[in-house]
């Protein structure tokens, strides 16, 4: 069975490193990305199933990057941490304070969603 490919973006390198280890341990193929510019390049390159936008990104980044993800890969799921409202290009939102278990459940939820056509 192929691993779910995840692009995971944070603005803080320490958070990025810690969470990437968690995702790898859970069996996901994770590409850690630091910052918006690097995420934009990775999204354009493709090859991922889920994009996770972390809580250390700016609110502006967490708002605009989901549109870029969906434009470049309509089948990709978008998970946004520390989101307070529903966003049309986001599949799953999660309060980052809920912890690791909730985060892994959110990723599983995103992976299980059917692709909208």
C-alpha positions as CSV (number, residue, x, y, z in Angstrom):
1,X,0.0,0.0,0.0
2,X,1.3,3.4,-1.0
3,X,1.9,5.9,1.8
4,X,-0.2,9.1,1.8
5,X,2.1,11.9,0.6
6,X,2.0,15.1,2.7
7,X,3.3,18.6,2.2
8,X,3.6,20.0,5.7
9,X,4.4,23.7,6.0
10,X,5.3,25.8,9.1
11,X,7.0,29.1,9.6
12,X,8.9,27.8,12.7
13,X,11.7,25.2,12.0
14,X,11.4,23.6,15.5
15,X,7.7,23.0,15.2
16,X,8.2,21.7,11.7
17,X,10.8,19.2,12.8
18,X,8.8,18.0,15.7
19,X,5.6,17.5,13.8
20,X,7.4,15.9,10.8
21,X,8.7,13.2,13.1
22,X,5.2,12.6,14.4
23,X,3.8,12.2,10.9
24,X,6.7,9.9,9.8
25,X,6.1,7.7,12.9
26,X,2.4,7.5,12.0
27,X,3.4,6.1,8.5
28,X,3.0,9.1,6.3
29,X,5.5,10.2,3.6
30,X,6.1,13.8,4.6
31,X,7.9,16.6,2.9
32,X,8.6,19.3,5.5
33,X,8.5,22.8,4.1
34,X,9.5,26.0,5.9
35,X,7.7,29.2,4.9
36,X,5.2,30.3,2.3
37,X,7.6,30.8,-0.6
38,X,8.9,27.2,-0.3
39,X,5.4,25.9,0.0
40,X,4.3,27.7,-3.2
41,X,7.2,26.1,-5.1
42,X,6.4,22.6,-3.7
43,X,2.7,23.0,-4.5
44,X,3.6,23.8,-8.1
45,X,5.8,20.7,-8.3
46,X,2.9,18.5,-7.3
47,X,3.1,14.9,-6.2
48,X,1.2,15.1,-2.9
49,X,-2.2,14.0,-1.5
50,X,-2.6,16.3,1.5
51,X,-1.2,19.8,2.3
52,X,-1.1,20.7,5.9
53,X,-0.7,24.4,6.8
54,X,0.6,24.7,10.3
55,X,-0.3,27.2,13.1
56,X,3.0,29.1,12.9
57,X,2.2,30.4,9.4
58,X,0.6,33.8,9.3
59,X,-3.2,34.0,9.2
60,X,-2.7,35.5,5.7
61,X,-0.7,32.4,4.6
62,X,-3.3,30.0,6.0
63,X,-5.9,31.9,4.1
64,X,-4.2,32.2,0.7
65,X,-2.2,29.0,0.4
66,X,-5.3,26.7,0.3
67,X,-6.5,28.4,-2.9
68,X,-3.0,27.8,-4.5
69,X,-3.1,24.1,-3.4
70,X,-6.5,23.5,-5.0
71,X,-5.6,25.4,-8.1
72,X,-2.5,23.3,-8.7
73,X,-3.9,20.0,-7.4
74,X,-7.7,19.9,-7.2
75,X,-7.7,16.3,-5.8
76,X,-5.4,17.3,-2.9
77,X,-6.9,17.7,0.6
78,X,-6.1,20.7,2.7
79,X,-5.8,20.6,6.4
80,X,-5.3,23.9,8.3
81,X,-4.3,24.1,11.9
82,X,-5.4,26.9,14.1
83,X,-8.3,27.8,11.8
84,X,-11.2,29.6,13.4
85,X,-13.6,29.7,10.5
86,X,-14.7,27.6,7.5
87,X,-12.8,28.2,4.3
88,X,-14.1,27.1,0.9
89,X,-10.7,25.6,-0.2
90,X,-10.0,23.8,3.1
91,X,-11.2,20.2,3.7
92,X,-10.4,19.9,7.5
93,X,-9.7,22.6,10.1
94,X,-8.3,21.9,13.5
95,X,-7.4,23.9,16.6
96,X,-3.7,23.1,17.1
97,X,-4.1,23.1,20.9
98,X,-6.1,19.8,20.7
99,X,-2.9,17.8,20.5
100,X,-1.2,15.1,18.5
101,X,-4.0,12.6,18.5
102,X,-6.5,15.1,17.2
103,X,-4.0,16.1,14.5
104,X,-3.5,12.5,13.4
105,X,-7.2,12.0,13.3
106,X,-7.7,15.1,11.2
107,X,-5.1,13.8,8.7
108,X,-6.9,10.4,8.6
109,X,-10.2,12.2,8.0
110,X,-8.7,14.2,5.2
111,X,-7.2,11.1,3.6
112,X,-10.5,9.3,3.7
113,X,-12.6,12.1,2.0
114,X,-13.7,11.3,-1.5
115,X,-12.2,13.4,-4.2
116,X,-14.7,16.1,-5.4
117,X,-15.2,16.0,-9.1
